């Protein structure tokens, strides 16, 4: 056998061995990339209608594995009953539901009638549930926080070391350069932060990466034609959205949903639809969230791709 032939065979064996060694790594990387993110949804569902749409989007997104749902603010047990009824109707009773810290709530629980269709029962403590899931899966769980941050504040106070092992928090909250209404409106306290400014201060100081979707990027109206598609679709999921919408819309002059909370859900798996800017956010006692000089403590989406978001949301709900 000639020297050239030996070299070719030797090179071939080396290449074959390299491919055998590399294949499991490539396969492992592909599997890891495809694995759904572990998420917990912390929600004040039952007042505004956008929480119901946010939950629908989580349930219809294969990129996400919903570890559990915690209810937030006001009558958290009744909110948990609403979630129970919703999940049973769509065949997802496997998802744990925990009730958060009860507080006074000045707003109206518009969807209480729907919630009371579920039996009253004792729920697990949401703060314990959150901390327990973090302990079981350190650095793996994303918390999607779409209500006032009462449970978050309580979890940090109870066990800051464990809370610090969250992978990240993606929240709907704040008002950086734009308030409610038109784009020309100046910033103002946003509802979730207004009702617990200390919660956001605690979160920003916790060391957990924070991704904030404020009023600047979340005031997206559901067009009438898309709303009609959803209410006429007739699936178990859209039927729940229709019932909740009807209760929310009662006695409202212009009942057009604003989809604040689903933007936070969307960011978890489609960050391109809401690019973020690193900012240092200062929270005052009135709930104002002001950008100030200094080391960034949050990634903030100041402008979203509204049409891209709507296309995604509606297509998934109509699956």
C-alpha positions in Angstrom: 0.0 0.0 0.0 1.4 3.4 -1.0 2.1 6.2 1.4 -0.6 8.4 -0.3 -3.2 5.7 0.1 -2.3 5.2 3.8 -2.6 8.9 4.4 -6.0 9.0 2.8 -7.3 6.0 4.9 -5.8 7.5 8.0 -7.5 10.9 7.3 -10.8 9.1 6.6 -10.7 7.2 9.9 -10.0 10.4 11.8 -12.9 12.2 10.0 -15.2 9.3 10.6 -14.3 9.3 14.3 -14.8 13.0 14.6 -18.3 12.7 13.0 -19.3 10.0 15.4 -18.1 12.0 18.4 -19.8 15.2 17.1 -23.2 13.7 16.2 -24.5 13.3 19.7 -23.4 16.8 20.5 -25.3 18.2 17.5 -28.3 16.1 18.3 -28.2 17.2 21.9 -28.0 20.8 20.9 -30.9 20.5 18.6 -33.0 18.8 21.3 -32.1 21.4 23.8 -33.0 24.2 21.4 -36.4 22.5 20.7 -37.2 21.9 24.4 -40.0 24.2 25.7 -39.3 26.8 28.2 -40.6 26.2 31.8 -42.9 29.1 32.8 -45.1 30.1 35.6 -47.9 32.6 34.9 -48.6 35.1 37.7 -51.9 36.8 36.9 -54.7 39.0 38.2 -57.1 37.5 35.8 -60.8 38.4 36.2 -60.7 42.2 36.1 -59.5 43.3 32.6 -59.8 40.8 29.7 -56.2 40.8 28.5 -55.2 38.2 31.2 -57.6 35.7 29.6 -56.0 36.2 26.2 -52.5 35.9 27.8 -53.4 32.5 29.3 -54.8 31.4 25.9 -51.6 32.3 24.2 -49.5 30.4 26.8 -51.7 27.3 26.3 -51.4 27.5 22.5 -47.6 28.0 22.4 -45.5 24.8 22.1 -42.4 26.8 22.9 -43.7 27.1 26.5 -44.4 24.4 29.2 -46.7 25.9 31.8 -45.5 24.6 35.2 -48.3 26.3 37.1 -50.5 29.4 37.5 -50.5 31.7 40.5 -53.2 34.3 41.1 -52.4 37.8 42.1 -54.0 40.8 43.8 -57.4 41.2 45.4 -59.6 38.1 45.9 -56.9 35.6 44.7 -59.0 32.6 45.7 -61.8 33.7 43.4 -59.3 34.3 40.6 -58.0 30.8 41.2 -61.5 29.5 40.7 -61.7 31.4 37.4 -58.5 29.7 36.3 -59.8 26.3 37.4 -63.0 26.7 35.3 -61.0 27.9 32.3 -58.5 25.0 32.5 -61.2 22.4 33.0 -63.2 23.7 30.0 -60.1 23.4 27.7 -59.0 20.0 29.0 -55.9 21.2 31.0 -56.8 20.3 34.5 -53.3 18.9 34.8 -51.9 22.4 35.4 -51.5 23.4 39.1 -53.2 26.5 40.3 -52.1 28.4 43.5 -53.7 31.4 45.1 -51.6 34.4 46.0 -51.5 37.0 48.7 -54.9 38.5 49.2 -55.1 42.3 49.2 -57.7 45.0 49.0 -58.6 45.8 45.4 -60.3 49.0 44.3 -61.2 47.7 40.9 -64.2 45.6 39.9 -63.9 41.8 39.4 -65.8 41.8 36.1 -65.7 38.1 35.5 -66.7 36.9 38.9 -69.8 35.1 37.6 -67.7 32.9 35.4 -65.3 32.2 38.3 -68.1 31.1 40.6 -69.0 28.3 38.2 -66.0 26.4 39.6 -66.3 24.8 43.1 -64.8 26.7 46.0 -61.8 24.8 47.3 -58.6 25.3 49.2 -55.7 26.3 47.0 -51.9 26.0 47.6 -50.1 29.1 48.7 -48.8 30.8 45.5 -45.6 32.1 47.2 -44.7 28.6 48.5 -45.5 27.1 45.1 -43.3 29.6 43.2 -40.3 29.1 45.6 -40.8 25.3 45.5 -40.7 25.2 41.7 -37.5 27.3 41.7 -35.9 24.9 44.1 -36.8 22.0 41.9 -35.6 23.7 38.7 -32.9 26.3 39.6 -32.1 28.7 36.8 -34.7 27.1 34.5 -38.0 28.8 35.3 -39.2 32.0 33.7 -41.9 33.9 35.7 -44.3 35.7 33.5 -45.8 38.4 35.8 -48.9 40.2 34.4 -50.4 41.6 37.6 -49.2 43.7 40.5 -46.1 42.2 42.0 -47.4 41.3 45.5 -46.5 37.6 45.2 -43.1 38.5 43.9 -42.4 40.9 46.7 -43.6 38.2 49.3 -41.4 35.5 47.7 -38.3 37.8 47.8 -39.0 38.6 51.4 -39.5 35.0 52.3 -36.5 33.5 50.6 -34.4 35.9 48.5 -31.7 33.3 47.8 -34.2 30.9 46.2 -36.0 33.6 44.3 -32.6 34.7 42.9 -32.4 31.3 41.1 -35.2 32.2 38.7 -34.0 32.2 35.1 -35.7 35.6 34.5 -38.9 37.6 35.0 -40.9 38.9 32.1 -43.4 41.4 33.2 -46.1 43.7 31.9 -45.8 46.9 33.8 -44.5 50.4 33.9 -44.7 53.5 31.8 -41.3 54.9 30.6 -42.0 57.5 27.9 -45.7 57.0 27.2 -48.9 56.9 29.4 -52.3 55.5 28.7 -53.9 56.4 25.4 -52.3 58.1 22.5 -48.6 58.0 21.8 -48.2 61.6 22.8 -49.5 61.0 26.3 -46.7 61.6 28.9 -45.7 58.7 31.2 -47.9 58.0 34.3 -48.2 55.3 36.9 -49.3 52.0 35.2 -51.9 49.9 37.0 -49.7 46.9 38.0 -46.9 49.1 39.4 -49.2 51.7 40.9 -50.7 49.0 43.1 -47.4 47.7 44.4 -44.4 49.9 43.6 -42.4 48.2 46.3 -42.8 44.9 44.5 -41.0 46.2 41.4 -38.3 47.9 43.5 -37.7 44.5 45.2 -37.6 42.7 41.9 -35.2 45.1 40.3 -32.9 44.7 43.3 -33.2 40.9 43.4 -30.5 40.1 40.9 -32.9 38.2 38.6 -32.8 39.4 35.0 -35.9 41.5 34.4 -37.6 42.1 31.0 -40.2 44.8 31.1 -43.1 45.4 28.7 -44.5 48.8 29.7 -47.3 50.9 28.3 -45.0 52.2 25.6 -45.2 48.8 23.8 -48.3 47.0 25.0 -51.3 49.2 24.1 -52.4 47.0 21.2 -56.1 47.0 20.4 -57.8 43.8 19.1 -59.3 44.7 15.7 -63.0 44.1 15.3 -62.4 41.6 12.5 -60.1 39.5 14.6 -62.4 39.7 17.6 -65.2 38.4 15.3 -63.0 35.5 14.1 -62.4 34.5 17.7 -65.9 34.8 19.0 -67.3 32.8 16.1 -64.7 30.1 16.0 -66.4 27.7 18.4 -63.5 25.9 20.0 -63.4 25.1 23.7 -60.7 27.8 24.1 -62.4 30.5 22.1 -65.7 29.7 23.9 -64.1 30.6 27.2 -62.6 33.8 25.8 -66.1 34.7 24.4 -67.8 34.2 27.8 -65.1 36.1 29.7 -65.2 38.9 27.1 -69.0 39.2 27.3 -68.8 39.6 31.1 -66.0 42.1 30.9 -67.8 44.1 28.1 -71.1 44.4 30.0 -71.9 48.1 30.7 -68.9 49.3 28.7 -69.5 51.9 25.9 -66.6 50.8 23.7 -65.6 47.3 24.7 -62.4 46.9 22.6 -59.8 44.7 24.3 -56.4 46.2 24.8 -53.9 43.3 24.8 -51.3 44.5 27.3 -50.5 41.2 28.9 -50.2 38.9 25.9 -47.2 41.0 24.8 -45.3 39.8 27.8 -46.1 36.2 26.9 -45.1 36.7 23.3 -41.7 38.2 24.4 -40.7 34.9 26.1 -40.5 33.0 22.7 -40.6 35.8 20.1 -38.4 38.6 21.4 -37.9 39.9 17.9 -41.5 41.2 18.1 -40.6 43.4 21.0 -36.9 44.3 21.0 -35.6 45.6 24.3 -33.3 48.4 25.4 -31.2 48.2 28.6 -32.3 50.9 31.0 -31.9 51.7 34.6 -35.5 52.1 36.0 -36.2 54.0 39.2 -39.6 53.4 40.9 -41.0 56.0 43.2 -43.7 55.6 45.8 -46.5 56.6 43.4 -45.7 53.9 40.9 -43.8 56.1 38.4 -41.1 54.1 36.5 -38.5 56.6 35.4 -35.4 56.0 33.3 -32.3 57.3 35.1 -28.5 57.3 34.4 -26.6 54.4 35.8 -26.1 50.7 35.3 -29.1 49.1 33.6 -31.4 47.0 35.9 -33.9 45.9 33.2 -34.3 45.2 29.5 -37.3 47.3 28.4 -39.4 47.1 25.2 -40.2 50.6 24.1 -41.9 49.7 20.8 -43.4 46.4 19.6 -44.2 45.1 16.2 -48.0 45.4 16.7 -49.1 43.7 13.5 -46.7 40.8 13.9 -47.9 40.4 17.5 -51.6 40.4 16.4 -51.0 37.9 13.6 -49.2 35.5 16.0 -51.8 35.9 18.7 -54.9 35.4 16.5 -53.4 32.5 14.5 -52.6 30.6 17.7 -55.9 31.2 19.4 -57.7 29.9 16.3 -55.6 26.7 16.1 
